Amino acid sequence: QVQLVESGGGLVQAGGSLRVACSASGLTFSSYHMGWFRRAPGQEREFVASITSIGQTTIYADSVKGRFTISRDNVKNTVYLQMNSLEPEDTAVYYCAASCLFSRISRDPRYWGQGTQVTVSS
């Protein structure tokens, strides 16, 4: 079965950096578009970033543009989210997701990970 396992979350001070990773198994990783979402306490889950199957196109939410970078390694079956200039408002559980349709990766991806907590202290 498909498994997406996030790692790398933790506690960081405002202005700092953190990289989270998502390791995928049970699917042909290079055929799937990947995305990152987040859910802050008491809020709806929101789209953060996405990347096409071979990494040629990336899309970001306005709130993270210029600070976050999504990338992937199709040999390691892993997608990354590098987060710089972190703000307390970035505190959330971060989820990775996979979809074979790019039109759905930012809205309704098929597969989800279990999430990793990122906490940014002020």
C-alpha positions as protocol buffer text, in pm:
chain_id: "A"
residue {
  index: 1
  type: GLN
  ca { x: 0 y: 0 z: 0 }
}
residue {
  index: 2
  type: VAL
  ca { x: 102 y: 360 z: -47 }
}
residue {
  index: 3
  type: GLN
  ca { x: 284 y: 516 z: 246 }
}
residue {
  index: 4
  type: LEU
  ca { x: 401 y: 873 z: 285 }
}
residue {
  index: 5
  type: VAL
  ca { x: 612 y: 929 z: 594 }
}
residue {
  index: 6
  type: GLU
  ca { x: 713 y: 1278 z: 699 }
}
residue {
  index: 7
  type: SER
  ca { x: 1016 y: 1357 z: 912 }
}
residue {
  index: 8
  type: GLY
  ca { x: 1226 y: 1652 z: 1021 }
}
residue {
  index: 9
  type: GLY
  ca { x: 974 y: 1856 z: 1214 }
}
residue {
  index: 10
  type: GLY
  ca { x: 1064 y: 2019 z: 1542 }
}
residue {
  index: 11
  type: LEU
  ca { x: 1101 y: 2340 z: 1738 }
}
residue {
  index: 12
  type: VAL
  ca { x: 1284 y: 2638 z: 1589 }
}
residue {
  index: 13
  type: GLN
  ca { x: 1314 y: 3005 z: 1677 }
}
residue {
  index: 14
  type: ALA
  ca { x: 1161 y: 3274 z: 1460 }
}
residue {
  index: 15
  type: GLY
  ca { x: 1394 y: 3362 z: 1176 }
}
residue {
  index: 16
  type: GLY
  ca { x: 1541 y: 3015 z: 1171 }
}
residue {
  index: 17
  type: SER
  ca { x: 1529 y: 2736 z: 916 }
}
residue {
  index: 18
  type: LEU
  ca { x: 1406 y: 2381 z: 906 }
}
residue {
  index: 19
  type: ARG
  ca { x: 1379 y: 2114 z: 638 }
}
residue {
  index: 20
  type: VAL
  ca { x: 1108 y: 1852 z: 643 }
}
residue {
  index: 21
  type: ALA
  ca { x: 1113 y: 1543 z: 426 }
}
residue {
  index: 22
  type: CYS
  ca { x: 857 y: 1294 z: 303 }
}
residue {
  index: 23
  type: SER
  ca { x: 959 y: 945 z: 204 }
}
residue {
  index: 24
  type: ALA
  ca { x: 722 y: 760 z: -28 }
}
residue {
  index: 25
  type: SER
  ca { x: 671 y: 390 z: -87 }
}
residue {
  index: 26
  type: GLY
  ca { x: 416 y: 169 z: -259 }
}
residue {
  index: 27
  type: LEU
  ca { x: 388 y: 391 z: -564 }
}
residue {
  index: 28
  type: THR
  ca { x: 590 y: 483 z: -872 }
}
residue {
  index: 29
  type: PHE
  ca { x: 722 y: 802 z: -718 }
}
residue {
  index: 30
  type: SER
  ca { x: 843 y: 961 z: -1042 }
}
residue {
  index: 31
  type: SER
  ca { x: 488 y: 939 z: -1181 }
}
residue {
  index: 32
  type: TYR
  ca { x: 335 y: 1138 z: -896 }
}
residue {
  index: 33
  type: HIS
  ca { x: 311 y: 1507 z: -833 }
}
residue {
  index: 34
  type: MET
  ca { x: 383 y: 1592 z: -473 }
}
residue {
  index: 35
  type: GLY
  ca { x: 262 y: 1860 z: -240 }
}
residue {
  index: 36
  type: TRP
  ca { x: 291 y: 1999 z: 110 }
}
residue {
  index: 37
  type: PHE
  ca { x: 1 y: 2120 z: 320 }
}
residue {
  index: 38
  type: ARG
  ca { x: -25 y: 2244 z: 675 }
}
residue {
  index: 39
  type: ARG
  ca { x: -285 y: 2275 z: 949 }
}
residue {
  index: 40
  type: ALA
  ca { x: -239 y: 2530 z: 1224 }
}
residue {
  index: 41
  type: PRO
  ca { x: -424 y: 2489 z: 1555 }
}
residue {
  index: 42
  type: GLY
  ca { x: -791 y: 2568 z: 1511 }
}
residue {
  index: 43
  type: GLN
  ca { x: -760 y: 2630 z: 1138 }
}
residue {
  index: 44
  type: GLU
  ca { x: -837 y: 2450 z: 817 }
}
residue {
  index: 45
  type: ARG
  ca { x: -567 y: 2258 z: 636 }
}
residue {
  index: 46
  type: GLU
  ca { x: -407 y: 2479 z: 371 }
}
residue {
  index: 47
  type: PHE
  ca { x: -195 y: 2425 z: 64 }
}
residue {
  index: 48
  type: VAL
  ca { x: 172 y: 2522 z: 98 }
}
residue {
  index: 49
  type: ALA
  ca { x: 361 y: 2406 z: -212 }
}
residue {
  index: 50
  type: SER
  ca { x: 361 y: 2154 z: -494 }
}
residue {
  index: 51
  type: ILE
  ca { x: 604 y: 2011 z: -744 }
}
residue {
  index: 52
  type: THR
  ca { x: 546 y: 1820 z: -1066 }
}
residue {
  index: 53
  type: SER
  ca { x: 652 y: 1460 z: -1109 }
}
residue {
  index: 54
  type: ILE
  ca { x: 994 y: 1534 z: -1255 }
}
residue {
  index: 55
  type: GLY
  ca { x: 1038 y: 1862 z: -1071 }
}
residue {
  index: 56
  type: GLN
  ca { x: 1012 y: 2106 z: -1359 }
}
residue {
  index: 57
  type: THR
  ca { x: 736 y: 2317 z: -1207 }
}
residue {
  index: 58
  type: THR
  ca { x: 673 y: 2436 z: -853 }
}
residue {
  index: 59
  type: ILE
  ca { x: 384 y: 2634 z: -707 }
}
residue {
  index: 60
  type: TYR
  ca { x: 371 y: 2812 z: -372 }
}
residue {
  index: 61
  type: ALA
  ca { x: 110 y: 2969 z: -152 }
}
residue {
  index: 62
  type: ASP
  ca { x: 154 y: 3344 z: -128 }
}
residue {
  index: 63
  type: SER
  ca { x: 219 y: 3318 z: 244 }
}
residue {
  index: 64
  type: VAL
  ca { x: 539 y: 3115 z: 192 }
}
residue {
  index: 65
  type: LYS
  ca { x: 662 y: 3240 z: -144 }
}
residue {
  index: 66
  type: GLY
  ca { x: 1025 y: 3347 z: -126 }
}
residue {
  index: 67
  type: ARG
  ca { x: 1080 y: 3168 z: 207 }
}
residue {
  index: 68
  type: PHE
  ca { x: 999 y: 2802 z: 137 }
}
residue {
  index: 69
  type: THR
  ca { x: 1140 y: 2576 z: -135 }
}
residue {
  index: 70
  type: ILE
  ca { x: 996 y: 2243 z: -243 }
}
residue {
  index: 71
  type: SER
  ca { x: 1224 y: 1989 z: -412 }
}
residue {
  index: 72
  type: ARG
  ca { x: 1233 y: 1618 z: -480 }
}
residue {
  index: 73
  type: ASP
  ca { x: 1477 y: 1334 z: -532 }
}
residue {
  index: 74
  type: ASN
  ca { x: 1325 y: 1069 z: -756 }
}
residue {
  index: 75
  type: VAL
  ca { x: 1608 y: 826 z: -679 }
}
residue {
  index: 76
  type: LYS
  ca { x: 1542 y: 844 z: -306 }
}
residue {
  index: 77
  type: ASN
  ca { x: 1161 y: 867 z: -349 }
}
residue {
  index: 78
  type: THR
  ca { x: 1163 y: 1170 z: -126 }
}
residue {
  index: 79
  type: VAL
  ca { x: 1018 y: 1519 z: -140 }
}
residue {
  index: 80
  type: TYR
  ca { x: 1152 y: 1803 z: 73 }
}
residue {
  index: 81
  type: LEU
  ca { x: 1032 y: 2135 z: 202 }
}
residue {
  index: 82
  type: GLN
  ca { x: 1307 y: 2376 z: 297 }
}
residue {
  index: 83
  type: MET
  ca { x: 1166 y: 2647 z: 523 }
}
residue {
  index: 84
  type: ASN
  ca { x: 1364 y: 2964 z: 583 }
}
residue {
  index: 85
  type: SER
  ca { x: 1285 y: 3286 z: 771 }
}
residue {
  index: 86
  type: LEU
  ca { x: 1031 y: 3097 z: 976 }
}
residue {
  index: 87
  type: GLU
  ca { x: 763 y: 3293 z: 1159 }
}
residue {
  index: 88
  type: PRO
  ca { x: 542 y: 3192 z: 1452 }
}
residue {
  index: 89
  type: GLU
  ca { x: 252 y: 3190 z: 1205 }
}
residue {
  index: 90
  type: ASP
  ca { x: 419 y: 2896 z: 1030 }
}
residue {
  index: 91
  type: THR
  ca { x: 353 y: 2678 z: 1335 }
}
residue {
  index: 92
  type: ALA
  ca { x: 145 y: 2383 z: 1215 }
}
residue {
  index: 93
  type: VAL
  ca { x: 137 y: 2015 z: 1139 }
}
residue {
  index: 94
  type: TYR
  ca { x: 289 y: 1973 z: 794 }
}
residue {
  index: 95
  type: TYR
  ca { x: 156 y: 1701 z: 566 }
}
residue {
  index: 96
  type: CYS
  ca { x: 286 y: 1571 z: 237 }
}
residue {
  index: 97
  type: ALA
  ca { x: 53 y: 1449 z: -33 }
}
residue {
  index: 98
  type: ALA
  ca { x: 67 y: 1274 z: -368 }
}
residue {
  index: 99
  type: SER
  ca { x: -148 y: 1284 z: -678 }
}
residue {
  index: 100
  type: CYS
  ca { x: -109 y: 1155 z: -1031 }
}
residue {
  index: 101
  type: LEU
  ca { x: -308 y: 1458 z: -1152 }
}
residue {
  index: 102
  type: PHE
  ca { x: -139 y: 1797 z: -1113 }
}
residue {
  index: 103
  type: SER
  ca { x: -478 y: 1966 z: -1121 }
}
residue {
  index: 104
  type: ARG
  ca { x: -560 y: 1794 z: -794 }
}
residue {
  index: 105
  type: ILE
  ca { x: -234 y: 1817 z: -604 }
}
residue {
  index: 106
  type: SER
  ca { x: -317 y: 2156 z: -453 }
}
residue {
  index: 107
  type: ARG
  ca { x: -682 y: 2075 z: -379 }
}
residue {
  index: 108
  type: ASP
  ca { x: -765 y: 1709 z: -339 }
}
residue {
  index: 109
  type: PRO
  ca { x: -462 y: 1480 z: -354 }
}
residue {
  index: 110
  type: ARG
  ca { x: -519 y: 1108 z: -334 }
}
residue {
  index: 111
  type: TYR
  ca { x: -259 y: 1011 z: -76 }
}
residue {
  index: 112
  type: TRP
  ca { x: -161 y: 1176 z: 250 }
}
residue {
  index: 113
  type: GLY
  ca { x: 108 y: 1137 z: 509 }
}
residue {
  index: 114
  type: GLN
  ca { x: 46 y: 1140 z: 882 }
}
residue {
  index: 115
  type: GLY
  ca { x: 207 y: 1480 z: 937 }
}
residue {
  index: 116
  type: THR
  ca { x: 500 y: 1624 z: 1127 }
}
residue {
  index: 117
  type: GLN
  ca { x: 480 y: 1907 z: 1380 }
}
residue {
  index: 118
  type: VAL
  ca { x: 668 y: 2229 z: 1317 }
}
residue {
  index: 119
  type: THR
  ca { x: 670 y: 2483 z: 1599 }
}
residue {
  index: 120
  type: VAL
  ca { x: 821 y: 2829 z: 1560 }
}
residue {
  index: 121
  type: SER
  ca { x: 883 y: 3019 z: 1882 }
}
residue {
  index: 122
  type: SER
  ca { x: 887 y: 3398 z: 1896 }
}
